[in-house]
Amino acid sequence: MGWAAAELSGIDLGDQRLNKRSVKLLRCLSAKPTASIPGACRGWAETVAAYRFLAQDEMEWSDILQPHVNCSVTRMRSESVVLCLQDTTELDFNGRGAEGLGPLSYEAQRGMYLHPTYAVTPERVPLGVVDAWMWAREAKDAQGQRPGISESLRWIEGYERIAERATELPDTRLVYVADREADILALMQRAQALGNPADWLIRAKHNRKLNMEESKLWDLAAQGPVLGELRFYLPPRPGRQGRNVIQQVRALRVSLPAEGGGEFQATAILAREMNPPAGEKPLEWRLLSNREASTLVEAAELVDWYRCRWEIEMFFNILKNGCQVEALQLSAMPRIELALALFMIIAWRIGYLMRLGRTCPEMDCEVVFDREEWQAAWLVAGKPLPPQPPTLNEAIRLIATFGGFLGRKGDGEPGAKSLWQGLQRVMDFAMGIRAARDAEIYV
């Protein structure tokens, strides 16, 4: 069974033909993640079948994603800690003419929003998408107000769904991790009311006034006890060079004012960079959590967990730039949603392969690659086929060379971009091998 069939195992779209088509389409799109739907399909008949599949009005995108969610939960079950990352991204379909889209950050832009829950390990290995919201905003009315349900509710509902999942995974600690937009008292109060079945870790946006203190929250935290220092390497990003960072860490248990009266307990962690390079703004994180952190080890764990939040940004990067979802030429938002369900699985797999190759380099590559796929890479690279399947790290590094990875001593491990580009070429090679093999049957 190939990876696509395994990830969609048990799918029920109400028709066996649709079930089979979903697996075939997932396999085709993953083989050429940067291509358009016609470019990923083999021929006109397959392209028509793909568009017909995405035009099924009675089918919900959640029906396609659910088997992947089930597989993700199975992967989560074997972990002691799972970080459930939440964030929102805009998908810009301006000029595409698709029905059902709404305004984005700029009212004239047309598109939609995607808000997934992305499960990863503390070692940053992606386990899968376990929840998602997709919606389009309504246009503002004459008073400049936007009708419809408050979008902030998705953060609270997101925690509630993770809390429900926690009851299914009693041996796994689930941690809700989110950025500043989730700094909502109602969310923290809801977690408190539920008994915090899942931990929460949120980067603070507001400097709230405390009930019993004259000082505001982060002014008081800045005077709290210094637990020690953290040292780590901050990778480069556009407009910023990589550098070694030393942060001074403070933590303070505080009572936050509850909406409607009363208060609840939380830990405020302040991690502030010491002696940043000249001209650079100090790297500072203000984090809130239900977990207590009275020692440097406990606080450092929470800071490390927050640093893992970057994985959902990587997921969005793969989805937009690797899978080119904003270039989809579909006539209506429900059809885009069906396609996004498939592309979210593909984006997860690319990130999963990249991280797994780093954390489990000695794993047999056939755990995640079909034999024809890794053999195609060896044959086209002009390398003799090894008598036994190579390790996962060996396979990923070779595949990434077809996407521009040079593999020099100082290059480190392949990134997502070289991997998705390399996968596209290797899948083409594997297709050729399958075609040659099938042709021999009829000779």
QUIQUIFEN-V211909 format. One record per residue. N is the residue number from 0. SS is DSSP state (alpha for helix, beta for strand, coil for the rest). PHI is phi in whole degrees, 0 to 359 (NA if undefined). OMEGA is omega in whole degrees, 0 to 359 (NA if undefined). Layout:
n = [N;N]
ss = [SS;SS]
phi = [PHI;PHI]
omega = [OMEGA;OMEGA]
This chain:
n = [0;1;2;3;4;5;6;7;8;9;10;11;12;13;14;15;16;17;18;19;20;21;22;23;24;25;26;27;28;29;30;31;32;33;34;35;36;37;38;39;40;41;42;43;44;45;46;47;48;49;50;51;52;53;54;55;56;57;58;59;60;61;62;63;64;65;66;67;68;69;70;71;72;73;74;75;76;77;78;79;80;81;82;83;84;85;86;87;88;89;90;91;92;93;94;95;96;97;98;99;100;101;102;103;104;105;106;107;108;109;110;111;112;113;114;115;116;117;118;119;120;121;122;123;124;125;126;127;128;129;130;131;132;133;134;135;136;137;138;139;140;141;142;143;144;145;146;147;148;149;150;151;152;153;154;155;156;157;158;159;160;161;162;163;164;165;166;167;168;169;170;171;172;173;174;175;176;177;178;179;180;181;182;183;184;185;186;187;188;189;190;191;192;193;194;195;196;197;198;199;200;201;202;203;204;205;206;207;208;209;210;211;212;213;214;215;216;217;218;219;220;221;222;223;224;225;226;227;228;229;230;231;232;233;234;235;236;237;238;239;240;241;242;243;244;245;246;247;248;249;250;251;252;253;254;255;256;257;258;259;260;261;262;263;264;265;266;267;268;269;270;271;272;273;274;275;276;277;278;279;280;281;282;283;284;285;286;287;288;289;290;291;292;293;294;295;296;297;298;299;300;301;302;303;304;305;306;307;308;309;310;311;312;313;314;315;316;317;318;319;320;321;322;323;324;325;326;327;328;329;330;331;332;333;334;335;336;337;338;339;340;341;342;343;344;345;346;347;348;349;350;351;352;353;354;355;356;357;358;359;360;361;362;363;364;365;366;367;368;369;370;371;372;373;374;375;376;377;378;379;380;381;382;383;384;385;386;387;388;389;390;391;392;393;394;395;396;397;398;399;400;401;402;403;404;405;406;407;408;409;410;411;412;413;414;415;416;417;418;419;420;421;422;423;424;425;426;427;428;429;430;431;432;433;434;435;436;437;438;439;440;441;442]
ss = [coil;coil;alpha;alpha;alpha;alpha;alpha;coil;coil;coil;coil;coil;coil;coil;coil;alpha;alpha;alpha;alpha;alpha;alpha;alpha;alpha;alpha;alpha;alpha;alpha;alpha;alpha;alpha;alpha;coil;coil;coil;coil;coil;alpha;alpha;alpha;alpha;coil;coil;coil;alpha;alpha;alpha;alpha;alpha;alpha;alpha;alpha;alpha;alpha;alpha;coil;coil;coil;coil;coil;coil;alpha;alpha;alpha;alpha;alpha;alpha;alpha;alpha;alpha;alpha;alpha;alpha;alpha;alpha;alpha;alpha;alpha;coil;coil;coil;beta;beta;beta;beta;beta;beta;beta;beta;beta;beta;beta;beta;coil;coil;coil;coil;coil;coil;beta;coil;coil;beta;beta;coil;coil;coil;coil;coil;coil;beta;beta;beta;beta;beta;beta;beta;beta;beta;beta;beta;coil;coil;coil;coil;coil;beta;beta;beta;beta;beta;beta;beta;beta;beta;beta;coil;coil;coil;coil;beta;coil;coil;coil;coil;coil;beta;coil;coil;coil;coil;coil;coil;alpha;alpha;alpha;alpha;alpha;alpha;alpha;alpha;alpha;alpha;alpha;alpha;alpha;alpha;alpha;alpha;coil;coil;coil;coil;beta;beta;beta;beta;beta;beta;coil;alpha;alpha;alpha;coil;coil;alpha;alpha;alpha;alpha;alpha;alpha;alpha;alpha;alpha;coil;coil;coil;coil;coil;beta;beta;beta;beta;beta;coil;coil;coil;coil;coil;beta;coil;coil;coil;coil;coil;coil;beta;alpha;alpha;alpha;alpha;alpha;coil;coil;coil;coil;beta;beta;beta;beta;beta;beta;beta;beta;beta;coil;coil;beta;coil;coil;beta;coil;coil;beta;beta;beta;beta;beta;beta;beta;beta;beta;beta;beta;beta;beta;beta;beta;coil;coil;coil;coil;coil;beta;beta;beta;beta;beta;beta;beta;beta;beta;beta;beta;coil;coil;coil;coil;coil;coil;coil;coil;coil;coil;beta;beta;beta;beta;beta;beta;coil;coil;coil;coil;coil;coil;alpha;alpha;alpha;alpha;alpha;alpha;alpha;alpha;alpha;alpha;alpha;alpha;coil;coil;alpha;alpha;alpha;alpha;alpha;alpha;alpha;alpha;alpha;alpha;alpha;alpha;alpha;coil;coil;alpha;alpha;alpha;coil;coil;coil;coil;beta;alpha;alpha;alpha;alpha;alpha;alpha;alpha;alpha;alpha;alpha;alpha;alpha;alpha;alpha;alpha;alpha;alpha;alpha;alpha;alpha;alpha;alpha;alpha;alpha;alpha;alpha;alpha;coil;coil;coil;coil;beta;alpha;alpha;alpha;coil;coil;coil;alpha;alpha;alpha;alpha;alpha;alpha;alpha;alpha;alpha;alpha;coil;coil;coil;coil;coil;coil;coil;coil;coil;coil;beta;alpha;alpha;alpha;alpha;alpha;alpha;alpha;alpha;alpha;alpha;coil;coil;coil;coil;coil;coil;coil;alpha;alpha;alpha;coil;coil;coil;coil;alpha;alpha;alpha;alpha;alpha;alpha;alpha;alpha;alpha;alpha;alpha;alpha;alpha;alpha;alpha;alpha;alpha;alpha;alpha;alpha;alpha;alpha;alpha;alpha;alpha;alpha;alpha;coil]
phi = [NA;288;296;295;295;293;287;253;301;83;298;226;257;87;203;299;294;291;301;293;295;299;293;296;291;299;294;295;293;288;290;224;296;270;273;289;299;298;290;278;275;262;97;294;298;291;295;299;296;295;293;294;298;285;262;287;294;275;265;258;298;294;294;286;284;304;300;295;301;299;295;297;296;298;294;295;299;271;255;280;225;230;267;259;273;234;194;239;228;275;242;268;246;302;85;280;77;285;285;92;281;224;290;251;302;261;302;281;288;241;177;209;238;232;227;266;253;247;269;223;275;299;272;75;277;291;258;139;271;248;191;195;237;226;201;240;287;274;292;292;275;297;271;81;263;259;290;105;290;300;291;294;297;296;291;289;298;300;295;301;289;294;299;297;295;298;290;278;235;296;263;238;276;262;233;280;236;209;268;303;297;269;285;233;301;299;293;295;295;296;299;296;296;278;86;49;298;238;291;226;218;229;283;283;249;254;258;283;277;273;301;258;234;285;284;275;308;278;292;289;298;293;261;288;293;278;274;151;235;246;233;201;263;266;296;289;219;308;83;213;279;289;200;279;243;240;247;272;245;237;216;212;277;229;254;268;290;270;294;89;106;86;204;215;271;208;253;258;244;244;246;237;292;257;53;292;301;304;87;260;286;302;282;228;238;246;243;240;208;284;285;280;214;260;236;297;299;292;291;298;298;293;297;298;296;295;300;291;299;299;296;286;293;296;300;296;298;296;297;276;266;280;265;54;293;286;262;300;254;236;275;209;300;302;288;298;298;299;294;297;301;291;290;295;294;295;298;300;296;297;295;296;297;299;288;295;296;270;269;231;296;270;296;300;294;286;294;237;244;292;301;297;291;288;294;299;298;293;293;290;284;75;258;294;294;291;295;239;305;289;287;298;296;298;294;295;296;291;299;293;297;287;253;106;289;271;69;286;303;267;276;71;263;299;265;297;295;295;288;292;290;294;300;300;290;294;296;297;299;296;298;295;297;297;296;295;296;293;295;294;297;262;288]
omega = [178;183;182;178;180;183;177;180;179;180;182;180;177;181;182;179;177;178;180;181;180;179;181;181;177;180;180;182;180;179;179;188;181;184;172;179;176;180;180;182;181;175;184;183;180;178;178;179;179;180;177;178;183;180;180;185;184;184;178;179;180;177;179;185;188;178;176;176;179;178;179;180;176;177;179;186;182;181;177;178;175;178;182;186;177;174;182;175;174;173;187;177;182;179;181;178;180;180;173;180;181;181;177;180;172;188;182;179;178;180;183;182;178;181;181;165;188;184;178;174;174;175;175;175;180;179;175;176;183;179;178;169;171;180;173;179;171;179;178;179;184;179;180;179;180;180;179;182;178;182;180;181;182;179;180;177;179;177;182;181;176;178;176;180;181;179;178;184;186;181;180;176;178;182;176;183;182;182;192;185;180;178;186;181;182;178;182;177;179;177;179;181;180;182;180;177;171;176;175;182;189;173;187;175;188;173;189;173;182;185;189;184;174;182;172;189;189;170;179;180;180;178;182;182;176;181;180;183;173;177;178;178;177;184;178;175;179;180;181;177;175;179;172;185;170;180;171;188;174;177;183;174;185;174;180;179;180;175;182;179;181;181;176;186;175;176;176;181;179;179;187;181;176;175;177;178;180;179;180;175;179;178;183;176;174;188;174;180;173;184;176;180;182;180;179;181;181;179;180;178;180;177;178;178;178;179;178;180;179;181;178;173;176;178;178;179;178;182;184;185;179;182;175;186;181;177;181;179;180;194;184;183;178;178;176;181;178;179;180;178;177;183;175;177;180;180;176;185;179;177;179;179;181;182;181;178;179;185;179;188;184;180;175;185;181;172;183;179;170;182;181;182;182;179;178;179;181;183;182;177;179;180;177;180;178;180;178;178;179;176;181;181;178;182;182;180;179;179;181;178;177;177;176;178;185;176;178;186;183;185;183;181;181;175;184;185;180;180;182;177;178;178;180;181;181;178;175;178;181;178;178;178;179;181;179;179;180;180;180;181;186;179;NA]
